[in-house]
Amino acid sequence: MRRIWPCCFTRRVSNTHQKAEDIQRSIGTMENPKEGNADHGVSEKQNESTIKSRDSLSSNIILNHDFSRGLHSWNLNCCNGSVVSAESGFLEGISVKSGGNYAVITNRKECWQGLEQDITSRVSLGSTYSVSACVGVSGSLQGSAVVQATLKLEYQGSATSYLFIGRTSVSREQWKKLEGTFSLSTMPDRVVFYLEGPSPGLDLLIESVVIFCSSPTEEESSSTRCAAAGDENIILNPIFEDGVNNWSGRGCKILLHDSMGGGKIVPQSGKFFASATERTQSWNGIQQEITGRVQRKLAYEVAAVVRIFGNNVTSADVRVTLWVQTPNLREQYIGVANSQATDKDWIQLQGKFLLNASPSRVVIYLEGPPPGTDILVNSLVVKHAEKIPPSPPPVIEDPAFGINTIQNSNLNDGSNGWFPLGSCTLSVATGSPRILPPMARDSLGAHNPLSGRYILVTNRTQTWMGPAQMITDRVKLYLTYQVSAWVRIGPGATAPQNVNVALGVDSQWVNGGQANVSDDRWYEIGGSFRIEKQPLKVMVYVQGPASGVDLMVAGLQIFPVDRHARFRHLKKETDKIRKRDVILKFSGSGTGTSIGTFVKVRQTQNSFGFGSCVSRTNIDNEDFVDFFVKNFNWAVFGNELKWYWTESQQGNFNYRDADELLDLCKGHNMETRGHCIFWEVEGTVQPWVKSLNKNDLMTAVQNRLTGLLTRYKGKFRHYDVNNEMLHGSFYQDRLGKDIRANMFKTANQLDSSATLFVNDYHVEDGCDTRSSPEKYIEQVTDLQKQGAPVGGIGIQGHIDSPVGPIVCSALDKLGVLGLPIWFTELDVSSINECIRADDLEVMLREAFAHPAVDGIMLWGFWELFMSRNNAHLVNAEGEINETGWRYLALRKEWLSHAHGHIDEQGEFMFRGFHGSYVVEIGTGSKKISKTFVVDNGESPLVVSIGL
């Protein structure tokens, strides 16, 4: 309900819903306003503390307090606004801080119109909060104007109330400080802070806003102080100095110790530790309720020092988990951290979490080891996560793009530079290909022919034996390297052999590419890698075939790729594939007089699919939803449609989460993919399904198909029918080979409007012989021979250090099937945001420039809500990082805009990306606006527009 508030600052009684004492306090303060720099009754000592607290930005509960990120986190109250810099000259005549930003609120028709921010999750009952804002006014003003700070308090089912905070009088060309305090005696469903007050027509200027907790409640004083402070541990009695007070057992007993095991186990720090003992379930452990001490939309970091004891278990997985209950009794378990703990030493578990919704209860606990094994805890810390500064772009001197790091690759100097790994024998022979493998040729362009010589490896007694070379001093951090080689095997193999170019980076195995070699010919290996931490030793070696099988290797190349050179090529390809010439042809009675009329064309949507994974918990965070609906046109659900989610127990169905996600997508005109009907990998199948006999399993499969596709008929554009069939065979092993094709046939009968996809991983990167493009093509054609209506190919796209020509090669091969290809679960990972942005750009440009690809789905974008670490586009608390900005820049690049004038033929021509457009034509007395769609086609599209 919008309140009506005259400029004399009186309120309508019908819009209040406050306790009598709250109303009296508000009225009393309003009758005796303190203006200017008054402290509103705060003592001098308190005021000094206030100033000190205000200097700490970590305690400010206002997000984007100085408008350094534009108006992000702020909302306009029925008016217009923008952010200008001090150097813009907009605030001429007003003293401004060099380099500062200022919010300017314009087009104000009412006194109450201004700038607001929702602070519900960042305030708590009983605390006193101090407010300080630097404000001004601009416009036609005689004398002074009043600027006021107010809280809007919304209660479900009741009228909205307003709480006065403070006000000040401001003259033109003057900044004034507005100060005040507030405290909440009841907790509303929503608390909104806003600035308002000047007469209609006057612009409101805001330099900064700070709200900090100046007086915690008595309970908070003993534990966490203010929720906004952030640097305090919210765990009570975290190192057990007060025994096990504030702790409890989760299905087990907890005990306090100063030592165990005859004095062999002592605390790593402090004097005591606790044990969770007499555990009969893996989820039993030690817990603490932290309700009221964590806030929604804030990221928290967790550190626990733990070990295990007893039951003859020497190593076990220990996990930190949150149990969260929302006011509507929805329960959620959030995995925060996990690691292998031992009975020998203390280890540290570390992780982060964020709550999207306001919880009614939150419990943190440790769990994991098998029953009978004690969990020992020395300490637990949970505090507001420290802000990590953005990654600087790495400085790489002389990258030497395209230069091979392998010495004597052509074997012109015999086998010098190479050594045998193990007791095998190396020799040089002739008869290998003289041309570069195709994927390397696409990266390197014109290149000298190979020598025709190869390394022959004999006397192999282990699969890992082969030729090796040290390249430690020849690889550079953060460069992406492409791997290329010809490989072949000798006679004697009884089955296809896996050949792998591998790297030993200190003690870590790195996959440089694989090939499945099955006959007497040369095969191409293509792969890639990147090193992001300085190694002591890097060795490359070729391995794989069974012992006794000879191995041949020719023309091994490892070279850094020039991604930006590839981007220039892809931009040209994109222009050919994704754009079309358009002729706007104007007609009507006034056509002759319209020559020279100004025309403006703006693309509103791209026909190419850009989507993201979303989960039910995400949509409780309005910042997540805002980014999601503005920057994607497709959605896929992370878990909420999977069988183990919709029917975790036989006969108990949960479609509520999927329904709510569908409602959100429908409300924002977003298309949806159904992921997935079945999942072929046994580890993802719920226990009750595994326990069924063949007949009952067949019945359950049929019921799953009928129940899901009948309920959602026409609502999902795509379905992944049986996920990851190249990597699993649960249903096929139990129900026979025909079951896969029958799943497609039945799904098509139940919902013929949906396109049915296969979906698998490591198809595009050359690092998994089980899911090579050739294997995928074989699977699809086999399904089609059985009558399965396969309508699309899903490439998941969980990829590391992508190289364009390798990805493009896979797309070219799959393209021969003539089916639309989608990247269905794309994510890339790097601790450096700039490198991560480059990786994402590689994948987006390769997909957008390939004619067989119709869309891309990111497997999430928000930190802490992705399956991989260091893969996010948006940081946990809502800041867009370099990867996110790169994504947005590409989306902007791939929208077409044009303007000009109608020519003598009554036409306006432009070339634009496929998608939806709006054209505006100014014809003197009126403006005409029309919409049209540019679809795919080789000839120019003629669009007739009547004037």
SVG drawing of the C-alpha trace seen along z (x, -y; Angstrom):
<svg xmlns="http://www.w3.org/2000/svg" viewBox="-7 -32 78 93">
<polyline fill="none" stroke="black" stroke-width="0.4" points="0.0,0.0 1.5,-3.4 1.1,-5.9 -0.1,-9.5 2.1,-11.9 1.8,-15.7 5.0,-17.7 4.2,-18.9 5.3,-15.4 1.9,-14.4 0.9,-10.7 -2.4,-9.1 -3.4,-7.1 -4.8,-4.3 -1.4,-3.4 0.2,-2.9 0.6,0.4 2.9,-0.3 2.8,0.3 1.6,-2.8 5.1,-3.4 6.7,-3.2 4.2,-5.7 4.8,-8.0 8.5,-7.8 8.3,-8.5 5.9,-11.5 8.0,-12.8 11.1,-12.8 9.4,-14.5 8.1,-17.3 11.7,-18.2 13.8,-17.4 17.5,-17.7 18.9,-19.2 22.4,-19.5 25.1,-17.7 23.0,-17.1 23.6,-13.7 19.9,-12.9 20.5,-12.4 23.7,-10.2 26.2,-11.1 29.6,-12.5 31.3,-9.2 28.8,-7.3 29.3,-9.7 33.1,-9.1 32.4,-5.3 29.9,-5.9 32.6,-7.7 35.1,-5.0 32.6,-2.3 31.6,-4.2 35.2,-4.1 34.9,-0.3 33.1,0.4 32.6,4.1 30.2,2.9 28.0,0.8 24.8,2.7 24.1,0.6 25.3,2.2 27.0,0.0 27.0,-2.8 29.1,-5.2 27.5,-4.3 30.8,-3.0 28.7,-0.3 26.1,-2.6 22.7,-2.1 23.3,1.7 21.4,2.8 19.3,-0.4 15.7,-0.9 14.0,-4.0 10.7,-5.0 8.5,-5.9 11.1,-8.3 14.3,-8.4 17.9,-8.2 21.4,-8.0 25.0,-8.1 27.4,-10.8 31.0,-11.4 32.6,-14.5 34.4,-15.1 31.2,-15.1 30.4,-18.7 26.8,-17.8 27.2,-19.1 28.6,-22.5 28.6,-24.9 28.5,-22.2 31.7,-21.2 32.4,-17.6 35.1,-15.0 37.4,-14.3 36.9,-10.8 33.6,-10.4 30.3,-9.2 26.9,-10.7 23.3,-9.5 21.0,-12.0 17.3,-11.3 15.1,-13.2 11.5,-13.3 10.1,-13.4 6.4,-14.1 5.8,-13.5 7.7,-14.4 8.0,-10.7 9.8,-9.7 13.5,-8.9 16.0,-6.1 15.5,-3.0 17.2,0.3 15.9,3.4 17.8,4.1 15.6,6.9 18.3,9.5 20.9,7.1 19.0,5.8 18.0,7.6 15.6,7.0 16.7,4.9 19.9,3.4 20.2,-0.3 21.4,-1.4 23.0,-4.8 22.4,-6.4 24.6,-8.9 23.9,-10.2 25.5,-13.0 22.7,-14.7 21.9,-17.7 19.3,-19.1 19.3,-20.6 16.8,-22.6 14.7,-25.8 14.8,-26.3 14.2,-29.4 15.5,-29.0 16.0,-25.4 14.5,-22.0 14.1,-19.1 15.6,-15.7 14.4,-12.8 15.5,-9.3 12.6,-6.8 12.1,-3.1 9.2,-1.3 8.0,1.6 5.9,4.2 3.9,6.9 2.2,9.8 -1.6,9.3 -1.3,5.9 -1.0,2.3 2.5,0.9 3.9,-1.4 6.7,-4.1 9.4,-4.9 11.0,-8.3 14.8,-8.2 16.1,-11.8 16.0,-14.8 18.0,-17.9 17.5,-21.2 19.5,-21.6 20.2,-24.7 21.2,-24.7 24.9,-24.2 25.4,-22.6 26.0,-19.2 24.5,-18.4 24.9,-15.4 21.6,-13.7 21.9,-11.7 19.6,-9.6 19.1,-6.3 16.5,-3.6 15.7,-0.3 13.1,2.4 11.0,3.8 9.1,6.2 10.5,7.8 8.6,6.9 8.5,9.2 10.3,6.5 12.4,3.5 13.2,0.8 15.4,-2.2 14.9,-5.2 15.7,-8.9 12.9,-11.3 11.5,-14.8 12.3,-17.6 9.4,-19.3 8.2,-17.8 10.5,-19.0 13.6,-19.2 16.4,-16.7 17.7,-14.7 21.4,-14.3 23.1,-11.6 26.9,-11.2 26.9,-8.3 24.8,-6.3 26.1,-4.5 24.1,-2.5 25.9,-0.6 25.0,1.2 25.9,-1.2 24.3,0.6 23.8,4.4 21.3,6.2 22.3,7.7 22.3,11.2 24.3,10.1 26.9,8.4 27.9,11.8 28.2,13.5 28.1,11.8 27.5,8.1 25.9,6.8 24.9,9.1 26.6,6.6 30.0,6.6 31.1,9.7 34.5,10.2 33.3,12.1 33.0,15.8 29.3,16.6 29.9,19.9 29.5,19.8 32.1,21.5 34.1,22.4 37.2,23.9 35.3,25.6 36.7,23.4 33.2,23.5 32.9,27.3 30.3,28.4 27.8,25.6 26.0,24.4 26.8,27.8 24.7,30.9 24.9,34.4 23.1,35.1 21.8,38.5 24.8,39.4 26.7,38.3 29.3,35.6 32.1,35.5 34.8,33.0 38.5,34.1 41.9,32.6 43.5,35.7 42.6,39.2 44.4,42.4 46.6,42.5 47.8,38.9 48.6,39.4 45.8,37.2 46.0,33.6 44.4,30.4 46.1,28.7 45.3,25.4 43.7,24.4 43.1,26.8 40.2,28.9 38.5,30.7 35.1,32.5 34.2,35.9 31.0,37.1 30.8,40.7 28.4,43.7 27.6,42.9 25.2,45.4 24.6,43.5 27.0,41.6 25.0,38.4 25.5,38.5 27.9,35.8 28.3,32.6 26.1,29.7 25.2,26.1 22.2,24.1 23.1,20.7 19.6,19.4 19.6,15.6 23.4,15.3 23.5,15.7 21.9,13.4 20.5,14.2 22.6,13.1 25.8,12.9 28.6,15.3 30.2,17.1 33.5,18.9 33.8,22.0 37.0,23.5 37.0,26.6 39.9,28.5 39.0,32.2 40.3,35.8 38.8,39.3 39.2,42.0 38.3,45.6 36.6,48.6 39.9,49.4 39.2,46.7 42.3,44.9 40.8,42.5 37.3,41.3 35.4,38.4 34.4,35.7 31.8,33.1 30.5,29.8 26.8,29.5 24.0,27.0 20.5,28.0 18.2,25.1 14.4,24.7 12.5,21.9 9.3,20.3 7.2,22.5 8.9,25.6 10.9,26.3 14.1,28.2 17.5,27.9 20.8,29.6 23.8,27.6 27.2,29.2 29.8,26.7 33.1,28.5 34.6,32.0 37.9,33.7 39.6,37.0 40.4,37.0 42.8,39.5 43.4,40.9 47.0,39.6 46.7,35.8 44.4,32.9 43.3,31.5 41.4,28.3 38.1,28.3 37.4,25.1 34.4,24.0 31.8,21.3 28.0,21.0 25.3,18.5 21.6,18.6 19.2,17.3 16.1,17.2 15.4,15.9 15.6,19.1 13.5,19.9 16.2,22.3 19.8,23.1 22.0,25.8 25.6,26.5 27.0,29.9 29.8,32.3 29.1,35.8 30.5,38.4 32.6,41.2 31.2,44.7 29.2,45.7 31.3,46.5 34.0,43.9 34.3,40.8 34.5,37.3 36.9,35.1 36.6,31.4 39.2,28.9 37.6,25.7 34.9,24.4 34.9,20.9 32.0,19.4 32.3,15.7 31.4,13.4 33.6,14.3 36.4,11.9 36.2,10.1 38.7,11.4 40.1,8.7 39.7,9.3 42.4,11.2 44.8,9.1 45.3,10.3 48.5,12.4 51.5,10.8 53.1,13.2 56.3,12.1 57.1,13.5 54.3,16.1 55.8,17.6 52.5,18.6 52.7,21.6 56.3,22.6 56.7,26.2 58.1,26.8 59.1,30.4 62.8,30.7 63.8,32.8 60.1,33.4 61.0,34.4 63.7,36.8 66.3,35.2 68.8,35.8 67.9,39.4 66.3,39.9 68.3,37.1 66.2,35.2 63.9,38.2 64.2,40.9 62.3,44.1 59.9,44.1 60.5,47.4 62.5,50.3 61.1,50.0 63.3,49.4 63.2,46.4 64.3,46.4 63.7,44.2 61.9,45.5 60.4,44.1 57.0,44.2 54.8,41.9 52.5,39.1 54.3,36.0 51.4,33.7 50.3,32.1 47.3,33.6 44.2,31.6 43.5,29.9 47.1,28.7 46.9,27.5 43.8,25.4 45.8,23.7 49.2,23.3 48.1,22.6 50.8,23.1 53.5,25.3 56.6,27.2 55.9,30.9 56.8,33.5 59.9,35.6 58.1,38.9 60.1,40.3 58.6,41.7 59.6,43.1 59.1,46.9 58.6,48.1 59.2,51.8 59.7,54.1 56.9,52.5 56.0,54.4 53.6,51.7 50.9,49.6 52.6,46.4 55.9,47.1 56.7,44.9 58.8,42.0 59.2,39.0 60.8,35.6 61.3,32.9 59.8,29.6 59.8,27.8 61.7,24.7 59.7,24.4 56.1,24.0 54.8,20.8 52.1,20.2 48.6,19.3 49.3,20.0 46.9,22.5 48.9,25.2 47.6,27.4 48.8,31.0 49.0,32.8 50.5,36.1 50.2,39.0 50.0,42.4 49.8,46.0 50.1,49.4 51.9,52.6 50.4,56.0 49.3,58.2 46.5,56.2 43.3,58.2 41.1,55.1 41.2,51.4 43.9,49.6 43.8,46.3 46.8,44.1 47.3,41.0 49.7,38.0 50.1,37.2 52.0,34.7 53.5,35.3 53.3,31.9 55.1,32.5 53.0,35.3 49.8,34.6 48.8,36.4 47.5,34.0 45.6,35.4 46.9,34.0 44.6,35.9 43.6,39.5 42.8,41.7 41.2,45.1 43.5,47.0 42.1,50.2 43.8,51.1 47.0,50.7 46.8,47.0 47.8,43.6 45.4,41.8 45.4,38.2 45.6,37.2 44.4,33.7 44.2,32.1 45.1,29.2 46.3,28.2 47.3,25.1 49.4,24.8 48.4,22.1 50.8,22.8 54.6,22.8 55.8,26.4 59.1,27.9 59.0,30.5 57.0,31.0 57.4,34.2 55.5,35.1 55.1,38.8 53.0,41.0 51.4,44.1 48.4,46.4 48.6,49.7 48.6,53.0 52.0,54.4 53.7,56.2 52.0,53.9 54.4,51.7 53.7,48.0 54.6,45.5 54.6,41.7 55.2,39.1 55.3,35.3 54.4,34.6 53.6,30.9 52.9,28.9 52.5,25.2 50.8,22.1 47.7,21.0 46.9,17.5 43.3,17.2 42.8,13.7 43.9,14.6 41.3,17.3 38.7,14.8 39.3,12.6 38.6,15.6 35.5,16.5 34.1,13.0 34.2,13.3 32.5,16.7 29.9,15.4 29.0,12.6 28.4,15.2 26.4,17.6 24.4,15.6 23.6,12.5 21.3,11.6 20.8,8.6 17.5,6.9 15.6,4.4 12.9,2.4 10.5,1.4 8.2,-1.5 4.8,-2.0 1.6,-4.1 0.0,-7.3 2.8,-9.4 5.7,-7.3 6.9,-10.1 7.2,-12.6 9.0,-10.1 12.3,-10.2 15.0,-11.2 12.9,-10.3 15.0,-9.0 14.8,-5.3 16.1,-3.5 16.4,0.3 17.0,2.1 17.3,5.8 15.4,7.0 16.2,10.7 18.7,13.1 17.2,16.2 20.2,18.2 19.6,19.8 21.6,18.4 20.5,20.1 21.6,21.2 21.0,23.8 18.9,22.6 17.8,24.3 14.8,23.8 16.8,22.2 18.3,19.6 14.9,18.0 14.6,16.9 17.5,14.5 16.0,11.5 19.5,10.4 20.1,13.9 16.7,13.7 17.4,10.2 20.6,11.2 19.0,14.5 16.0,13.1 17.8,10.1 20.7,12.0 19.3,15.4 16.4,16.6 16.6,20.3 16.6,22.2 17.4,25.7 16.9,27.0 19.9,28.3 18.2,31.2 14.6,30.5 13.3,32.6 15.6,35.6 14.0,38.8 15.9,39.0 14.5,35.5 10.9,35.9 10.5,39.4 13.3,40.1 11.1,42.6 8.7,44.8 5.3,43.2 6.3,40.0 6.4,37.3 7.9,33.8 7.0,31.7 6.6,28.5 10.2,27.3 10.0,27.9 6.5,26.2 7.8,23.1 10.8,22.9 8.5,23.3 6.3,20.5 9.3,18.2 10.4,19.0 6.9,18.7 6.5,15.3 9.6,14.1 9.0,15.8 12.0,18.1 12.1,21.4 13.1,24.5 15.0,27.7 13.8,30.9 16.9,32.4 16.6,35.3 14.0,38.1 16.5,40.9 20.2,41.0 22.1,44.1 25.0,43.9 24.3,46.3 25.7,44.0 22.9,41.5 20.0,44.0 18.0,43.8 18.2,46.9 14.6,48.0 15.0,48.2 18.1,50.2 16.3,52.7 13.6,53.5 13.5,56.8 13.3,56.6 9.5,56.5 9.1,54.0 11.9,51.8 10.2,51.9 6.9,50.8 8.7,48.0 10.3,46.7 7.0,46.6 5.4,44.9 8.2,42.3 7.7,41.5 3.9,41.3 3.9,39.3 6.5,36.7 5.6,36.2 1.8,36.1 2.2,33.6 4.4,31.3 3.2,31.8 4.0,28.9 6.0,27.1 9.5,28.2 11.0,27.5 13.7,30.2 14.2,33.3 17.5,35.1 15.9,38.6 18.6,40.8 21.6,38.9 25.2,39.9 24.6,43.2 28.3,43.2 29.4,43.4 26.7,45.6 24.4,48.6 22.2,49.1 18.9,49.5 20.4,51.2 22.1,53.8 18.9,54.7 16.2,54.2 18.1,54.9 19.5,52.9 16.0,51.9 15.2,49.9 17.1,46.9 15.3,46.6 11.9,47.4 12.5,44.5 12.7,42.1 9.7,43.7 7.5,43.5 8.6,39.9 7.7,38.9 4.3,40.5 3.5,38.7 4.8,35.3 5.5,35.0 6.1,31.2 9.4,31.7 12.8,32.3 14.4,35.4 18.2,35.2 21.1,37.4 23.4,35.8 27.0,36.5 30.3,35.1 33.9,34.9 32.7,35.1 34.4,31.9 37.8,31.9 39.7,35.0 40.4,36.2 38.0,39.2 38.0,42.1 34.6,43.3 32.9,40.2 34.8,39.3 32.7,37.7 33.0,41.0 31.5,43.0 28.7,40.4 27.9,40.6 27.8,44.4 25.4,44.3 23.0,41.8 22.9,43.8 22.3,47.0 19.4,45.5 18.0,44.1 18.2,47.6 16.0,48.8 13.4,46.2 14.3,43.8 13.3,40.2 16.5,38.5 16.1,34.9 19.2,33.2 22.7,33.7 23.7,32.4 27.3,31.7 27.6,30.9 30.8,28.8 32.4,29.2 35.8,28.3 39.3,27.2 41.7,24.9 39.6,25.1 41.3,24.8 39.1,23.6 40.1,25.9 39.7,29.0 36.2,28.0 35.4,27.0 36.7,30.4 34.2,32.2 31.3,30.0 32.2,30.6 32.2,34.4 28.9,34.3 27.4,31.9 27.2,34.6 24.2,36.1 22.2,33.1 20.7,32.6 20.8,29.4 23.7,29.3 23.4,27.6 26.0,27.1 23.9,28.1 26.0,27.7 28.8,25.4 31.3,24.3 35.0,23.3 37.2,23.0 40.3,20.9 41.3,19.2 42.2,16.2 39.0,14.4 40.6,13.1 41.8,16.5 38.3,17.9 36.8,15.1 39.1,16.1 38.0,19.7 34.4,18.8 34.9,16.5 36.5,19.4 33.5,21.6 30.9,19.0 32.6,17.8 33.2,21.4 29.6,22.3 28.1,19.1 30.2,19.3 29.3,22.9 26.2,23.5 25.3,26.8 24.9,25.2 21.6,23.7 22.2,22.8 24.3,22.7 23.3,23.4 25.7,22.4 25.7,24.8 25.1,21.9 26.7,18.5 26.5,17.6 29.3,18.4 28.6,21.2 25.8,22.5 27.9,24.2 29.2,27.8 32.8,26.5 34.8,24.1 36.2,20.9 33.7,21.2 31.3,18.3 30.4,15.2 28.9,13.4 30.4,13.4 28.4,14.8 27.1,11.5 26.2,10.2 29.2,8.5 29.8,9.3 33.4,10.4 35.5,10.2 34.1,13.5 30.6,12.1 31.4,8.8 33.0,10.7 29.7,12.7 27.6,9.6 30.0,7.9 29.6,10.8 25.8,10.8 25.9,7.0 28.2,7.6 25.7,10.2 22.8,7.8 22.4,5.5 21.4,1.9 21.2,-0.4 19.9,-3.9 19.8,-6.2 17.3,-7.6 14.8,-6.2 16.4,-6.4 14.9,-7.5 13.5,-4.0 11.6,-4.2 14.0,-1.7 16.4,-1.3 18.9,1.5 21.1,3.0 22.7,6.4 21.8,7.9 21.8,10.9 18.9,13.4 16.2,12.5 13.5,10.1 13.6,6.3 11.8,3.1 11.9,0.3 10.9,-3.3 10.2,-5.8 9.6,-9.5 7.1,-10.9 6.7,-14.5 3.7,-14.6 3.9,-11.0 6.3,-8.2 5.6,-4.7 6.9,-1.6 6.8,1.9 8.3,5.3 9.7,7.9 11.8,11.0 15.0,11.8 15.2,15.5 18.0,17.6 18.3,17.3 20.8,16.6 18.8,14.0 18.0,10.6 14.9,10.4 12.4,7.8 10.1,6.4 7.2,4.3 6.2,1.5 3.1,-0.6 3.3,-4.3"/>
</svg>
